[in-house]
Amino acid sequence: MSETFNDDKVVMTEVIETKEVEADDNPEREEVDVRFKESMASDVKFRRSFMYKAYKHLWHGPITFIFMYTRKVSTYCSNKIERLLLPW
């Protein structure tokens, strides 16, 4: 066992030694990698499409701006009201 010092705490860790290494392929991981790459390719294709660009600029942008502005104004007003009601 060895000791590792982190933030004034002693953590005991065991040293693991490998005696035999088998070179196996991992078909489950490879299948997951293939599905992930396919999903990323379809996502990139969608984000380059006209529909996504129209959605991003005509819907997402204005809605985000409206709610962000509303949140800032309501926070400012609620802080002012709280200061008026609780001056100390």
C-alpha positions as CSV (number, residue, x, y, z in Angstrom):
1,M,0.0,0.0,0.0
2,S,1.1,3.5,-0.7
3,E,0.0,6.8,0.7
4,T,-1.3,9.7,-1.3
5,F,-1.5,13.2,0.2
6,N,-4.4,15.4,-1.0
7,D,-5.7,18.5,0.8
8,D,-4.3,17.4,4.2
9,K,-6.0,14.0,3.9
10,V,-4.2,10.7,3.7
11,V,-5.7,8.4,1.1
12,M,-4.6,4.8,1.1
13,T,-4.2,3.3,-2.4
14,E,-3.2,-0.1,-3.4
15,V,-0.7,-0.7,-6.1
16,I,-2.1,-3.1,-8.7
17,E,0.3,-5.0,-10.8
18,T,-0.7,-6.9,-14.0
19,K,0.9,-10.2,-14.5
20,E,-0.8,-11.3,-17.8
21,V,-2.2,-9.1,-20.5
22,E,-4.5,-10.5,-23.1
23,A,-5.0,-8.7,-26.3
24,D,-8.7,-8.9,-27.0
25,D,-10.9,-6.7,-29.1
26,N,-13.9,-5.3,-27.5
27,P,-16.9,-5.7,-29.9
28,E,-19.3,-3.9,-27.6
29,R,-17.1,-0.8,-27.4
30,E,-16.5,-0.8,-31.2
31,E,-20.3,-1.0,-31.8
32,V,-20.9,1.9,-29.4
33,D,-18.1,3.9,-31.2
34,V,-19.7,3.3,-34.6
35,R,-23.2,4.3,-33.3
36,F,-21.7,7.4,-31.7
37,K,-19.9,8.4,-34.9
38,E,-23.1,7.9,-36.9
39,S,-25.1,10.0,-34.4
40,M,-22.4,12.8,-34.5
41,A,-22.5,12.8,-38.3
42,S,-26.3,13.1,-38.4
43,D,-26.1,15.9,-35.8
44,V,-23.5,17.8,-37.9
45,K,-25.7,17.3,-41.0
46,F,-28.7,18.6,-39.2
47,R,-26.9,21.7,-37.8
48,R,-25.8,22.6,-41.3
49,S,-29.3,22.4,-42.7
50,F,-31.5,25.3,-43.6
51,M,-34.2,24.4,-41.0
52,Y,-31.7,24.5,-38.1
53,K,-30.3,27.9,-39.2
54,A,-33.8,29.3,-39.6
55,Y,-34.8,28.0,-36.2
56,K,-31.7,29.3,-34.5
57,H,-32.1,32.8,-35.9
58,L,-35.8,33.3,-36.1
59,W,-37.0,31.4,-33.0
60,H,-34.2,30.5,-30.5
61,G,-32.4,33.9,-30.6
62,P,-35.5,36.1,-30.0
63,I,-37.0,33.9,-27.4
64,T,-33.7,33.7,-25.5
65,F,-33.3,37.5,-25.7
66,I,-36.8,38.1,-24.4
67,F,-36.5,35.8,-21.4
68,M,-33.0,37.0,-20.6
69,Y,-34.2,40.6,-20.6
70,T,-37.3,39.7,-18.6
71,R,-35.1,37.9,-16.0
72,K,-32.7,40.9,-15.7
73,V,-35.6,43.4,-15.3
74,S,-37.5,41.3,-12.8
75,T,-34.3,40.7,-10.7
76,Y,-33.6,44.4,-10.7
77,C,-37.1,45.3,-9.7
78,S,-37.3,42.7,-7.0
79,N,-34.0,43.8,-5.5
80,K,-35.3,47.5,-5.4
81,I,-38.6,46.4,-3.8
82,E,-36.7,44.3,-1.2
83,R,-34.4,47.3,-0.4
84,L,-37.5,49.5,0.1
85,L,-39.2,47.1,2.4
86,L,-36.1,46.1,4.3
87,P,-33.8,49.1,4.5
88,W,-31.6,47.6,7.2
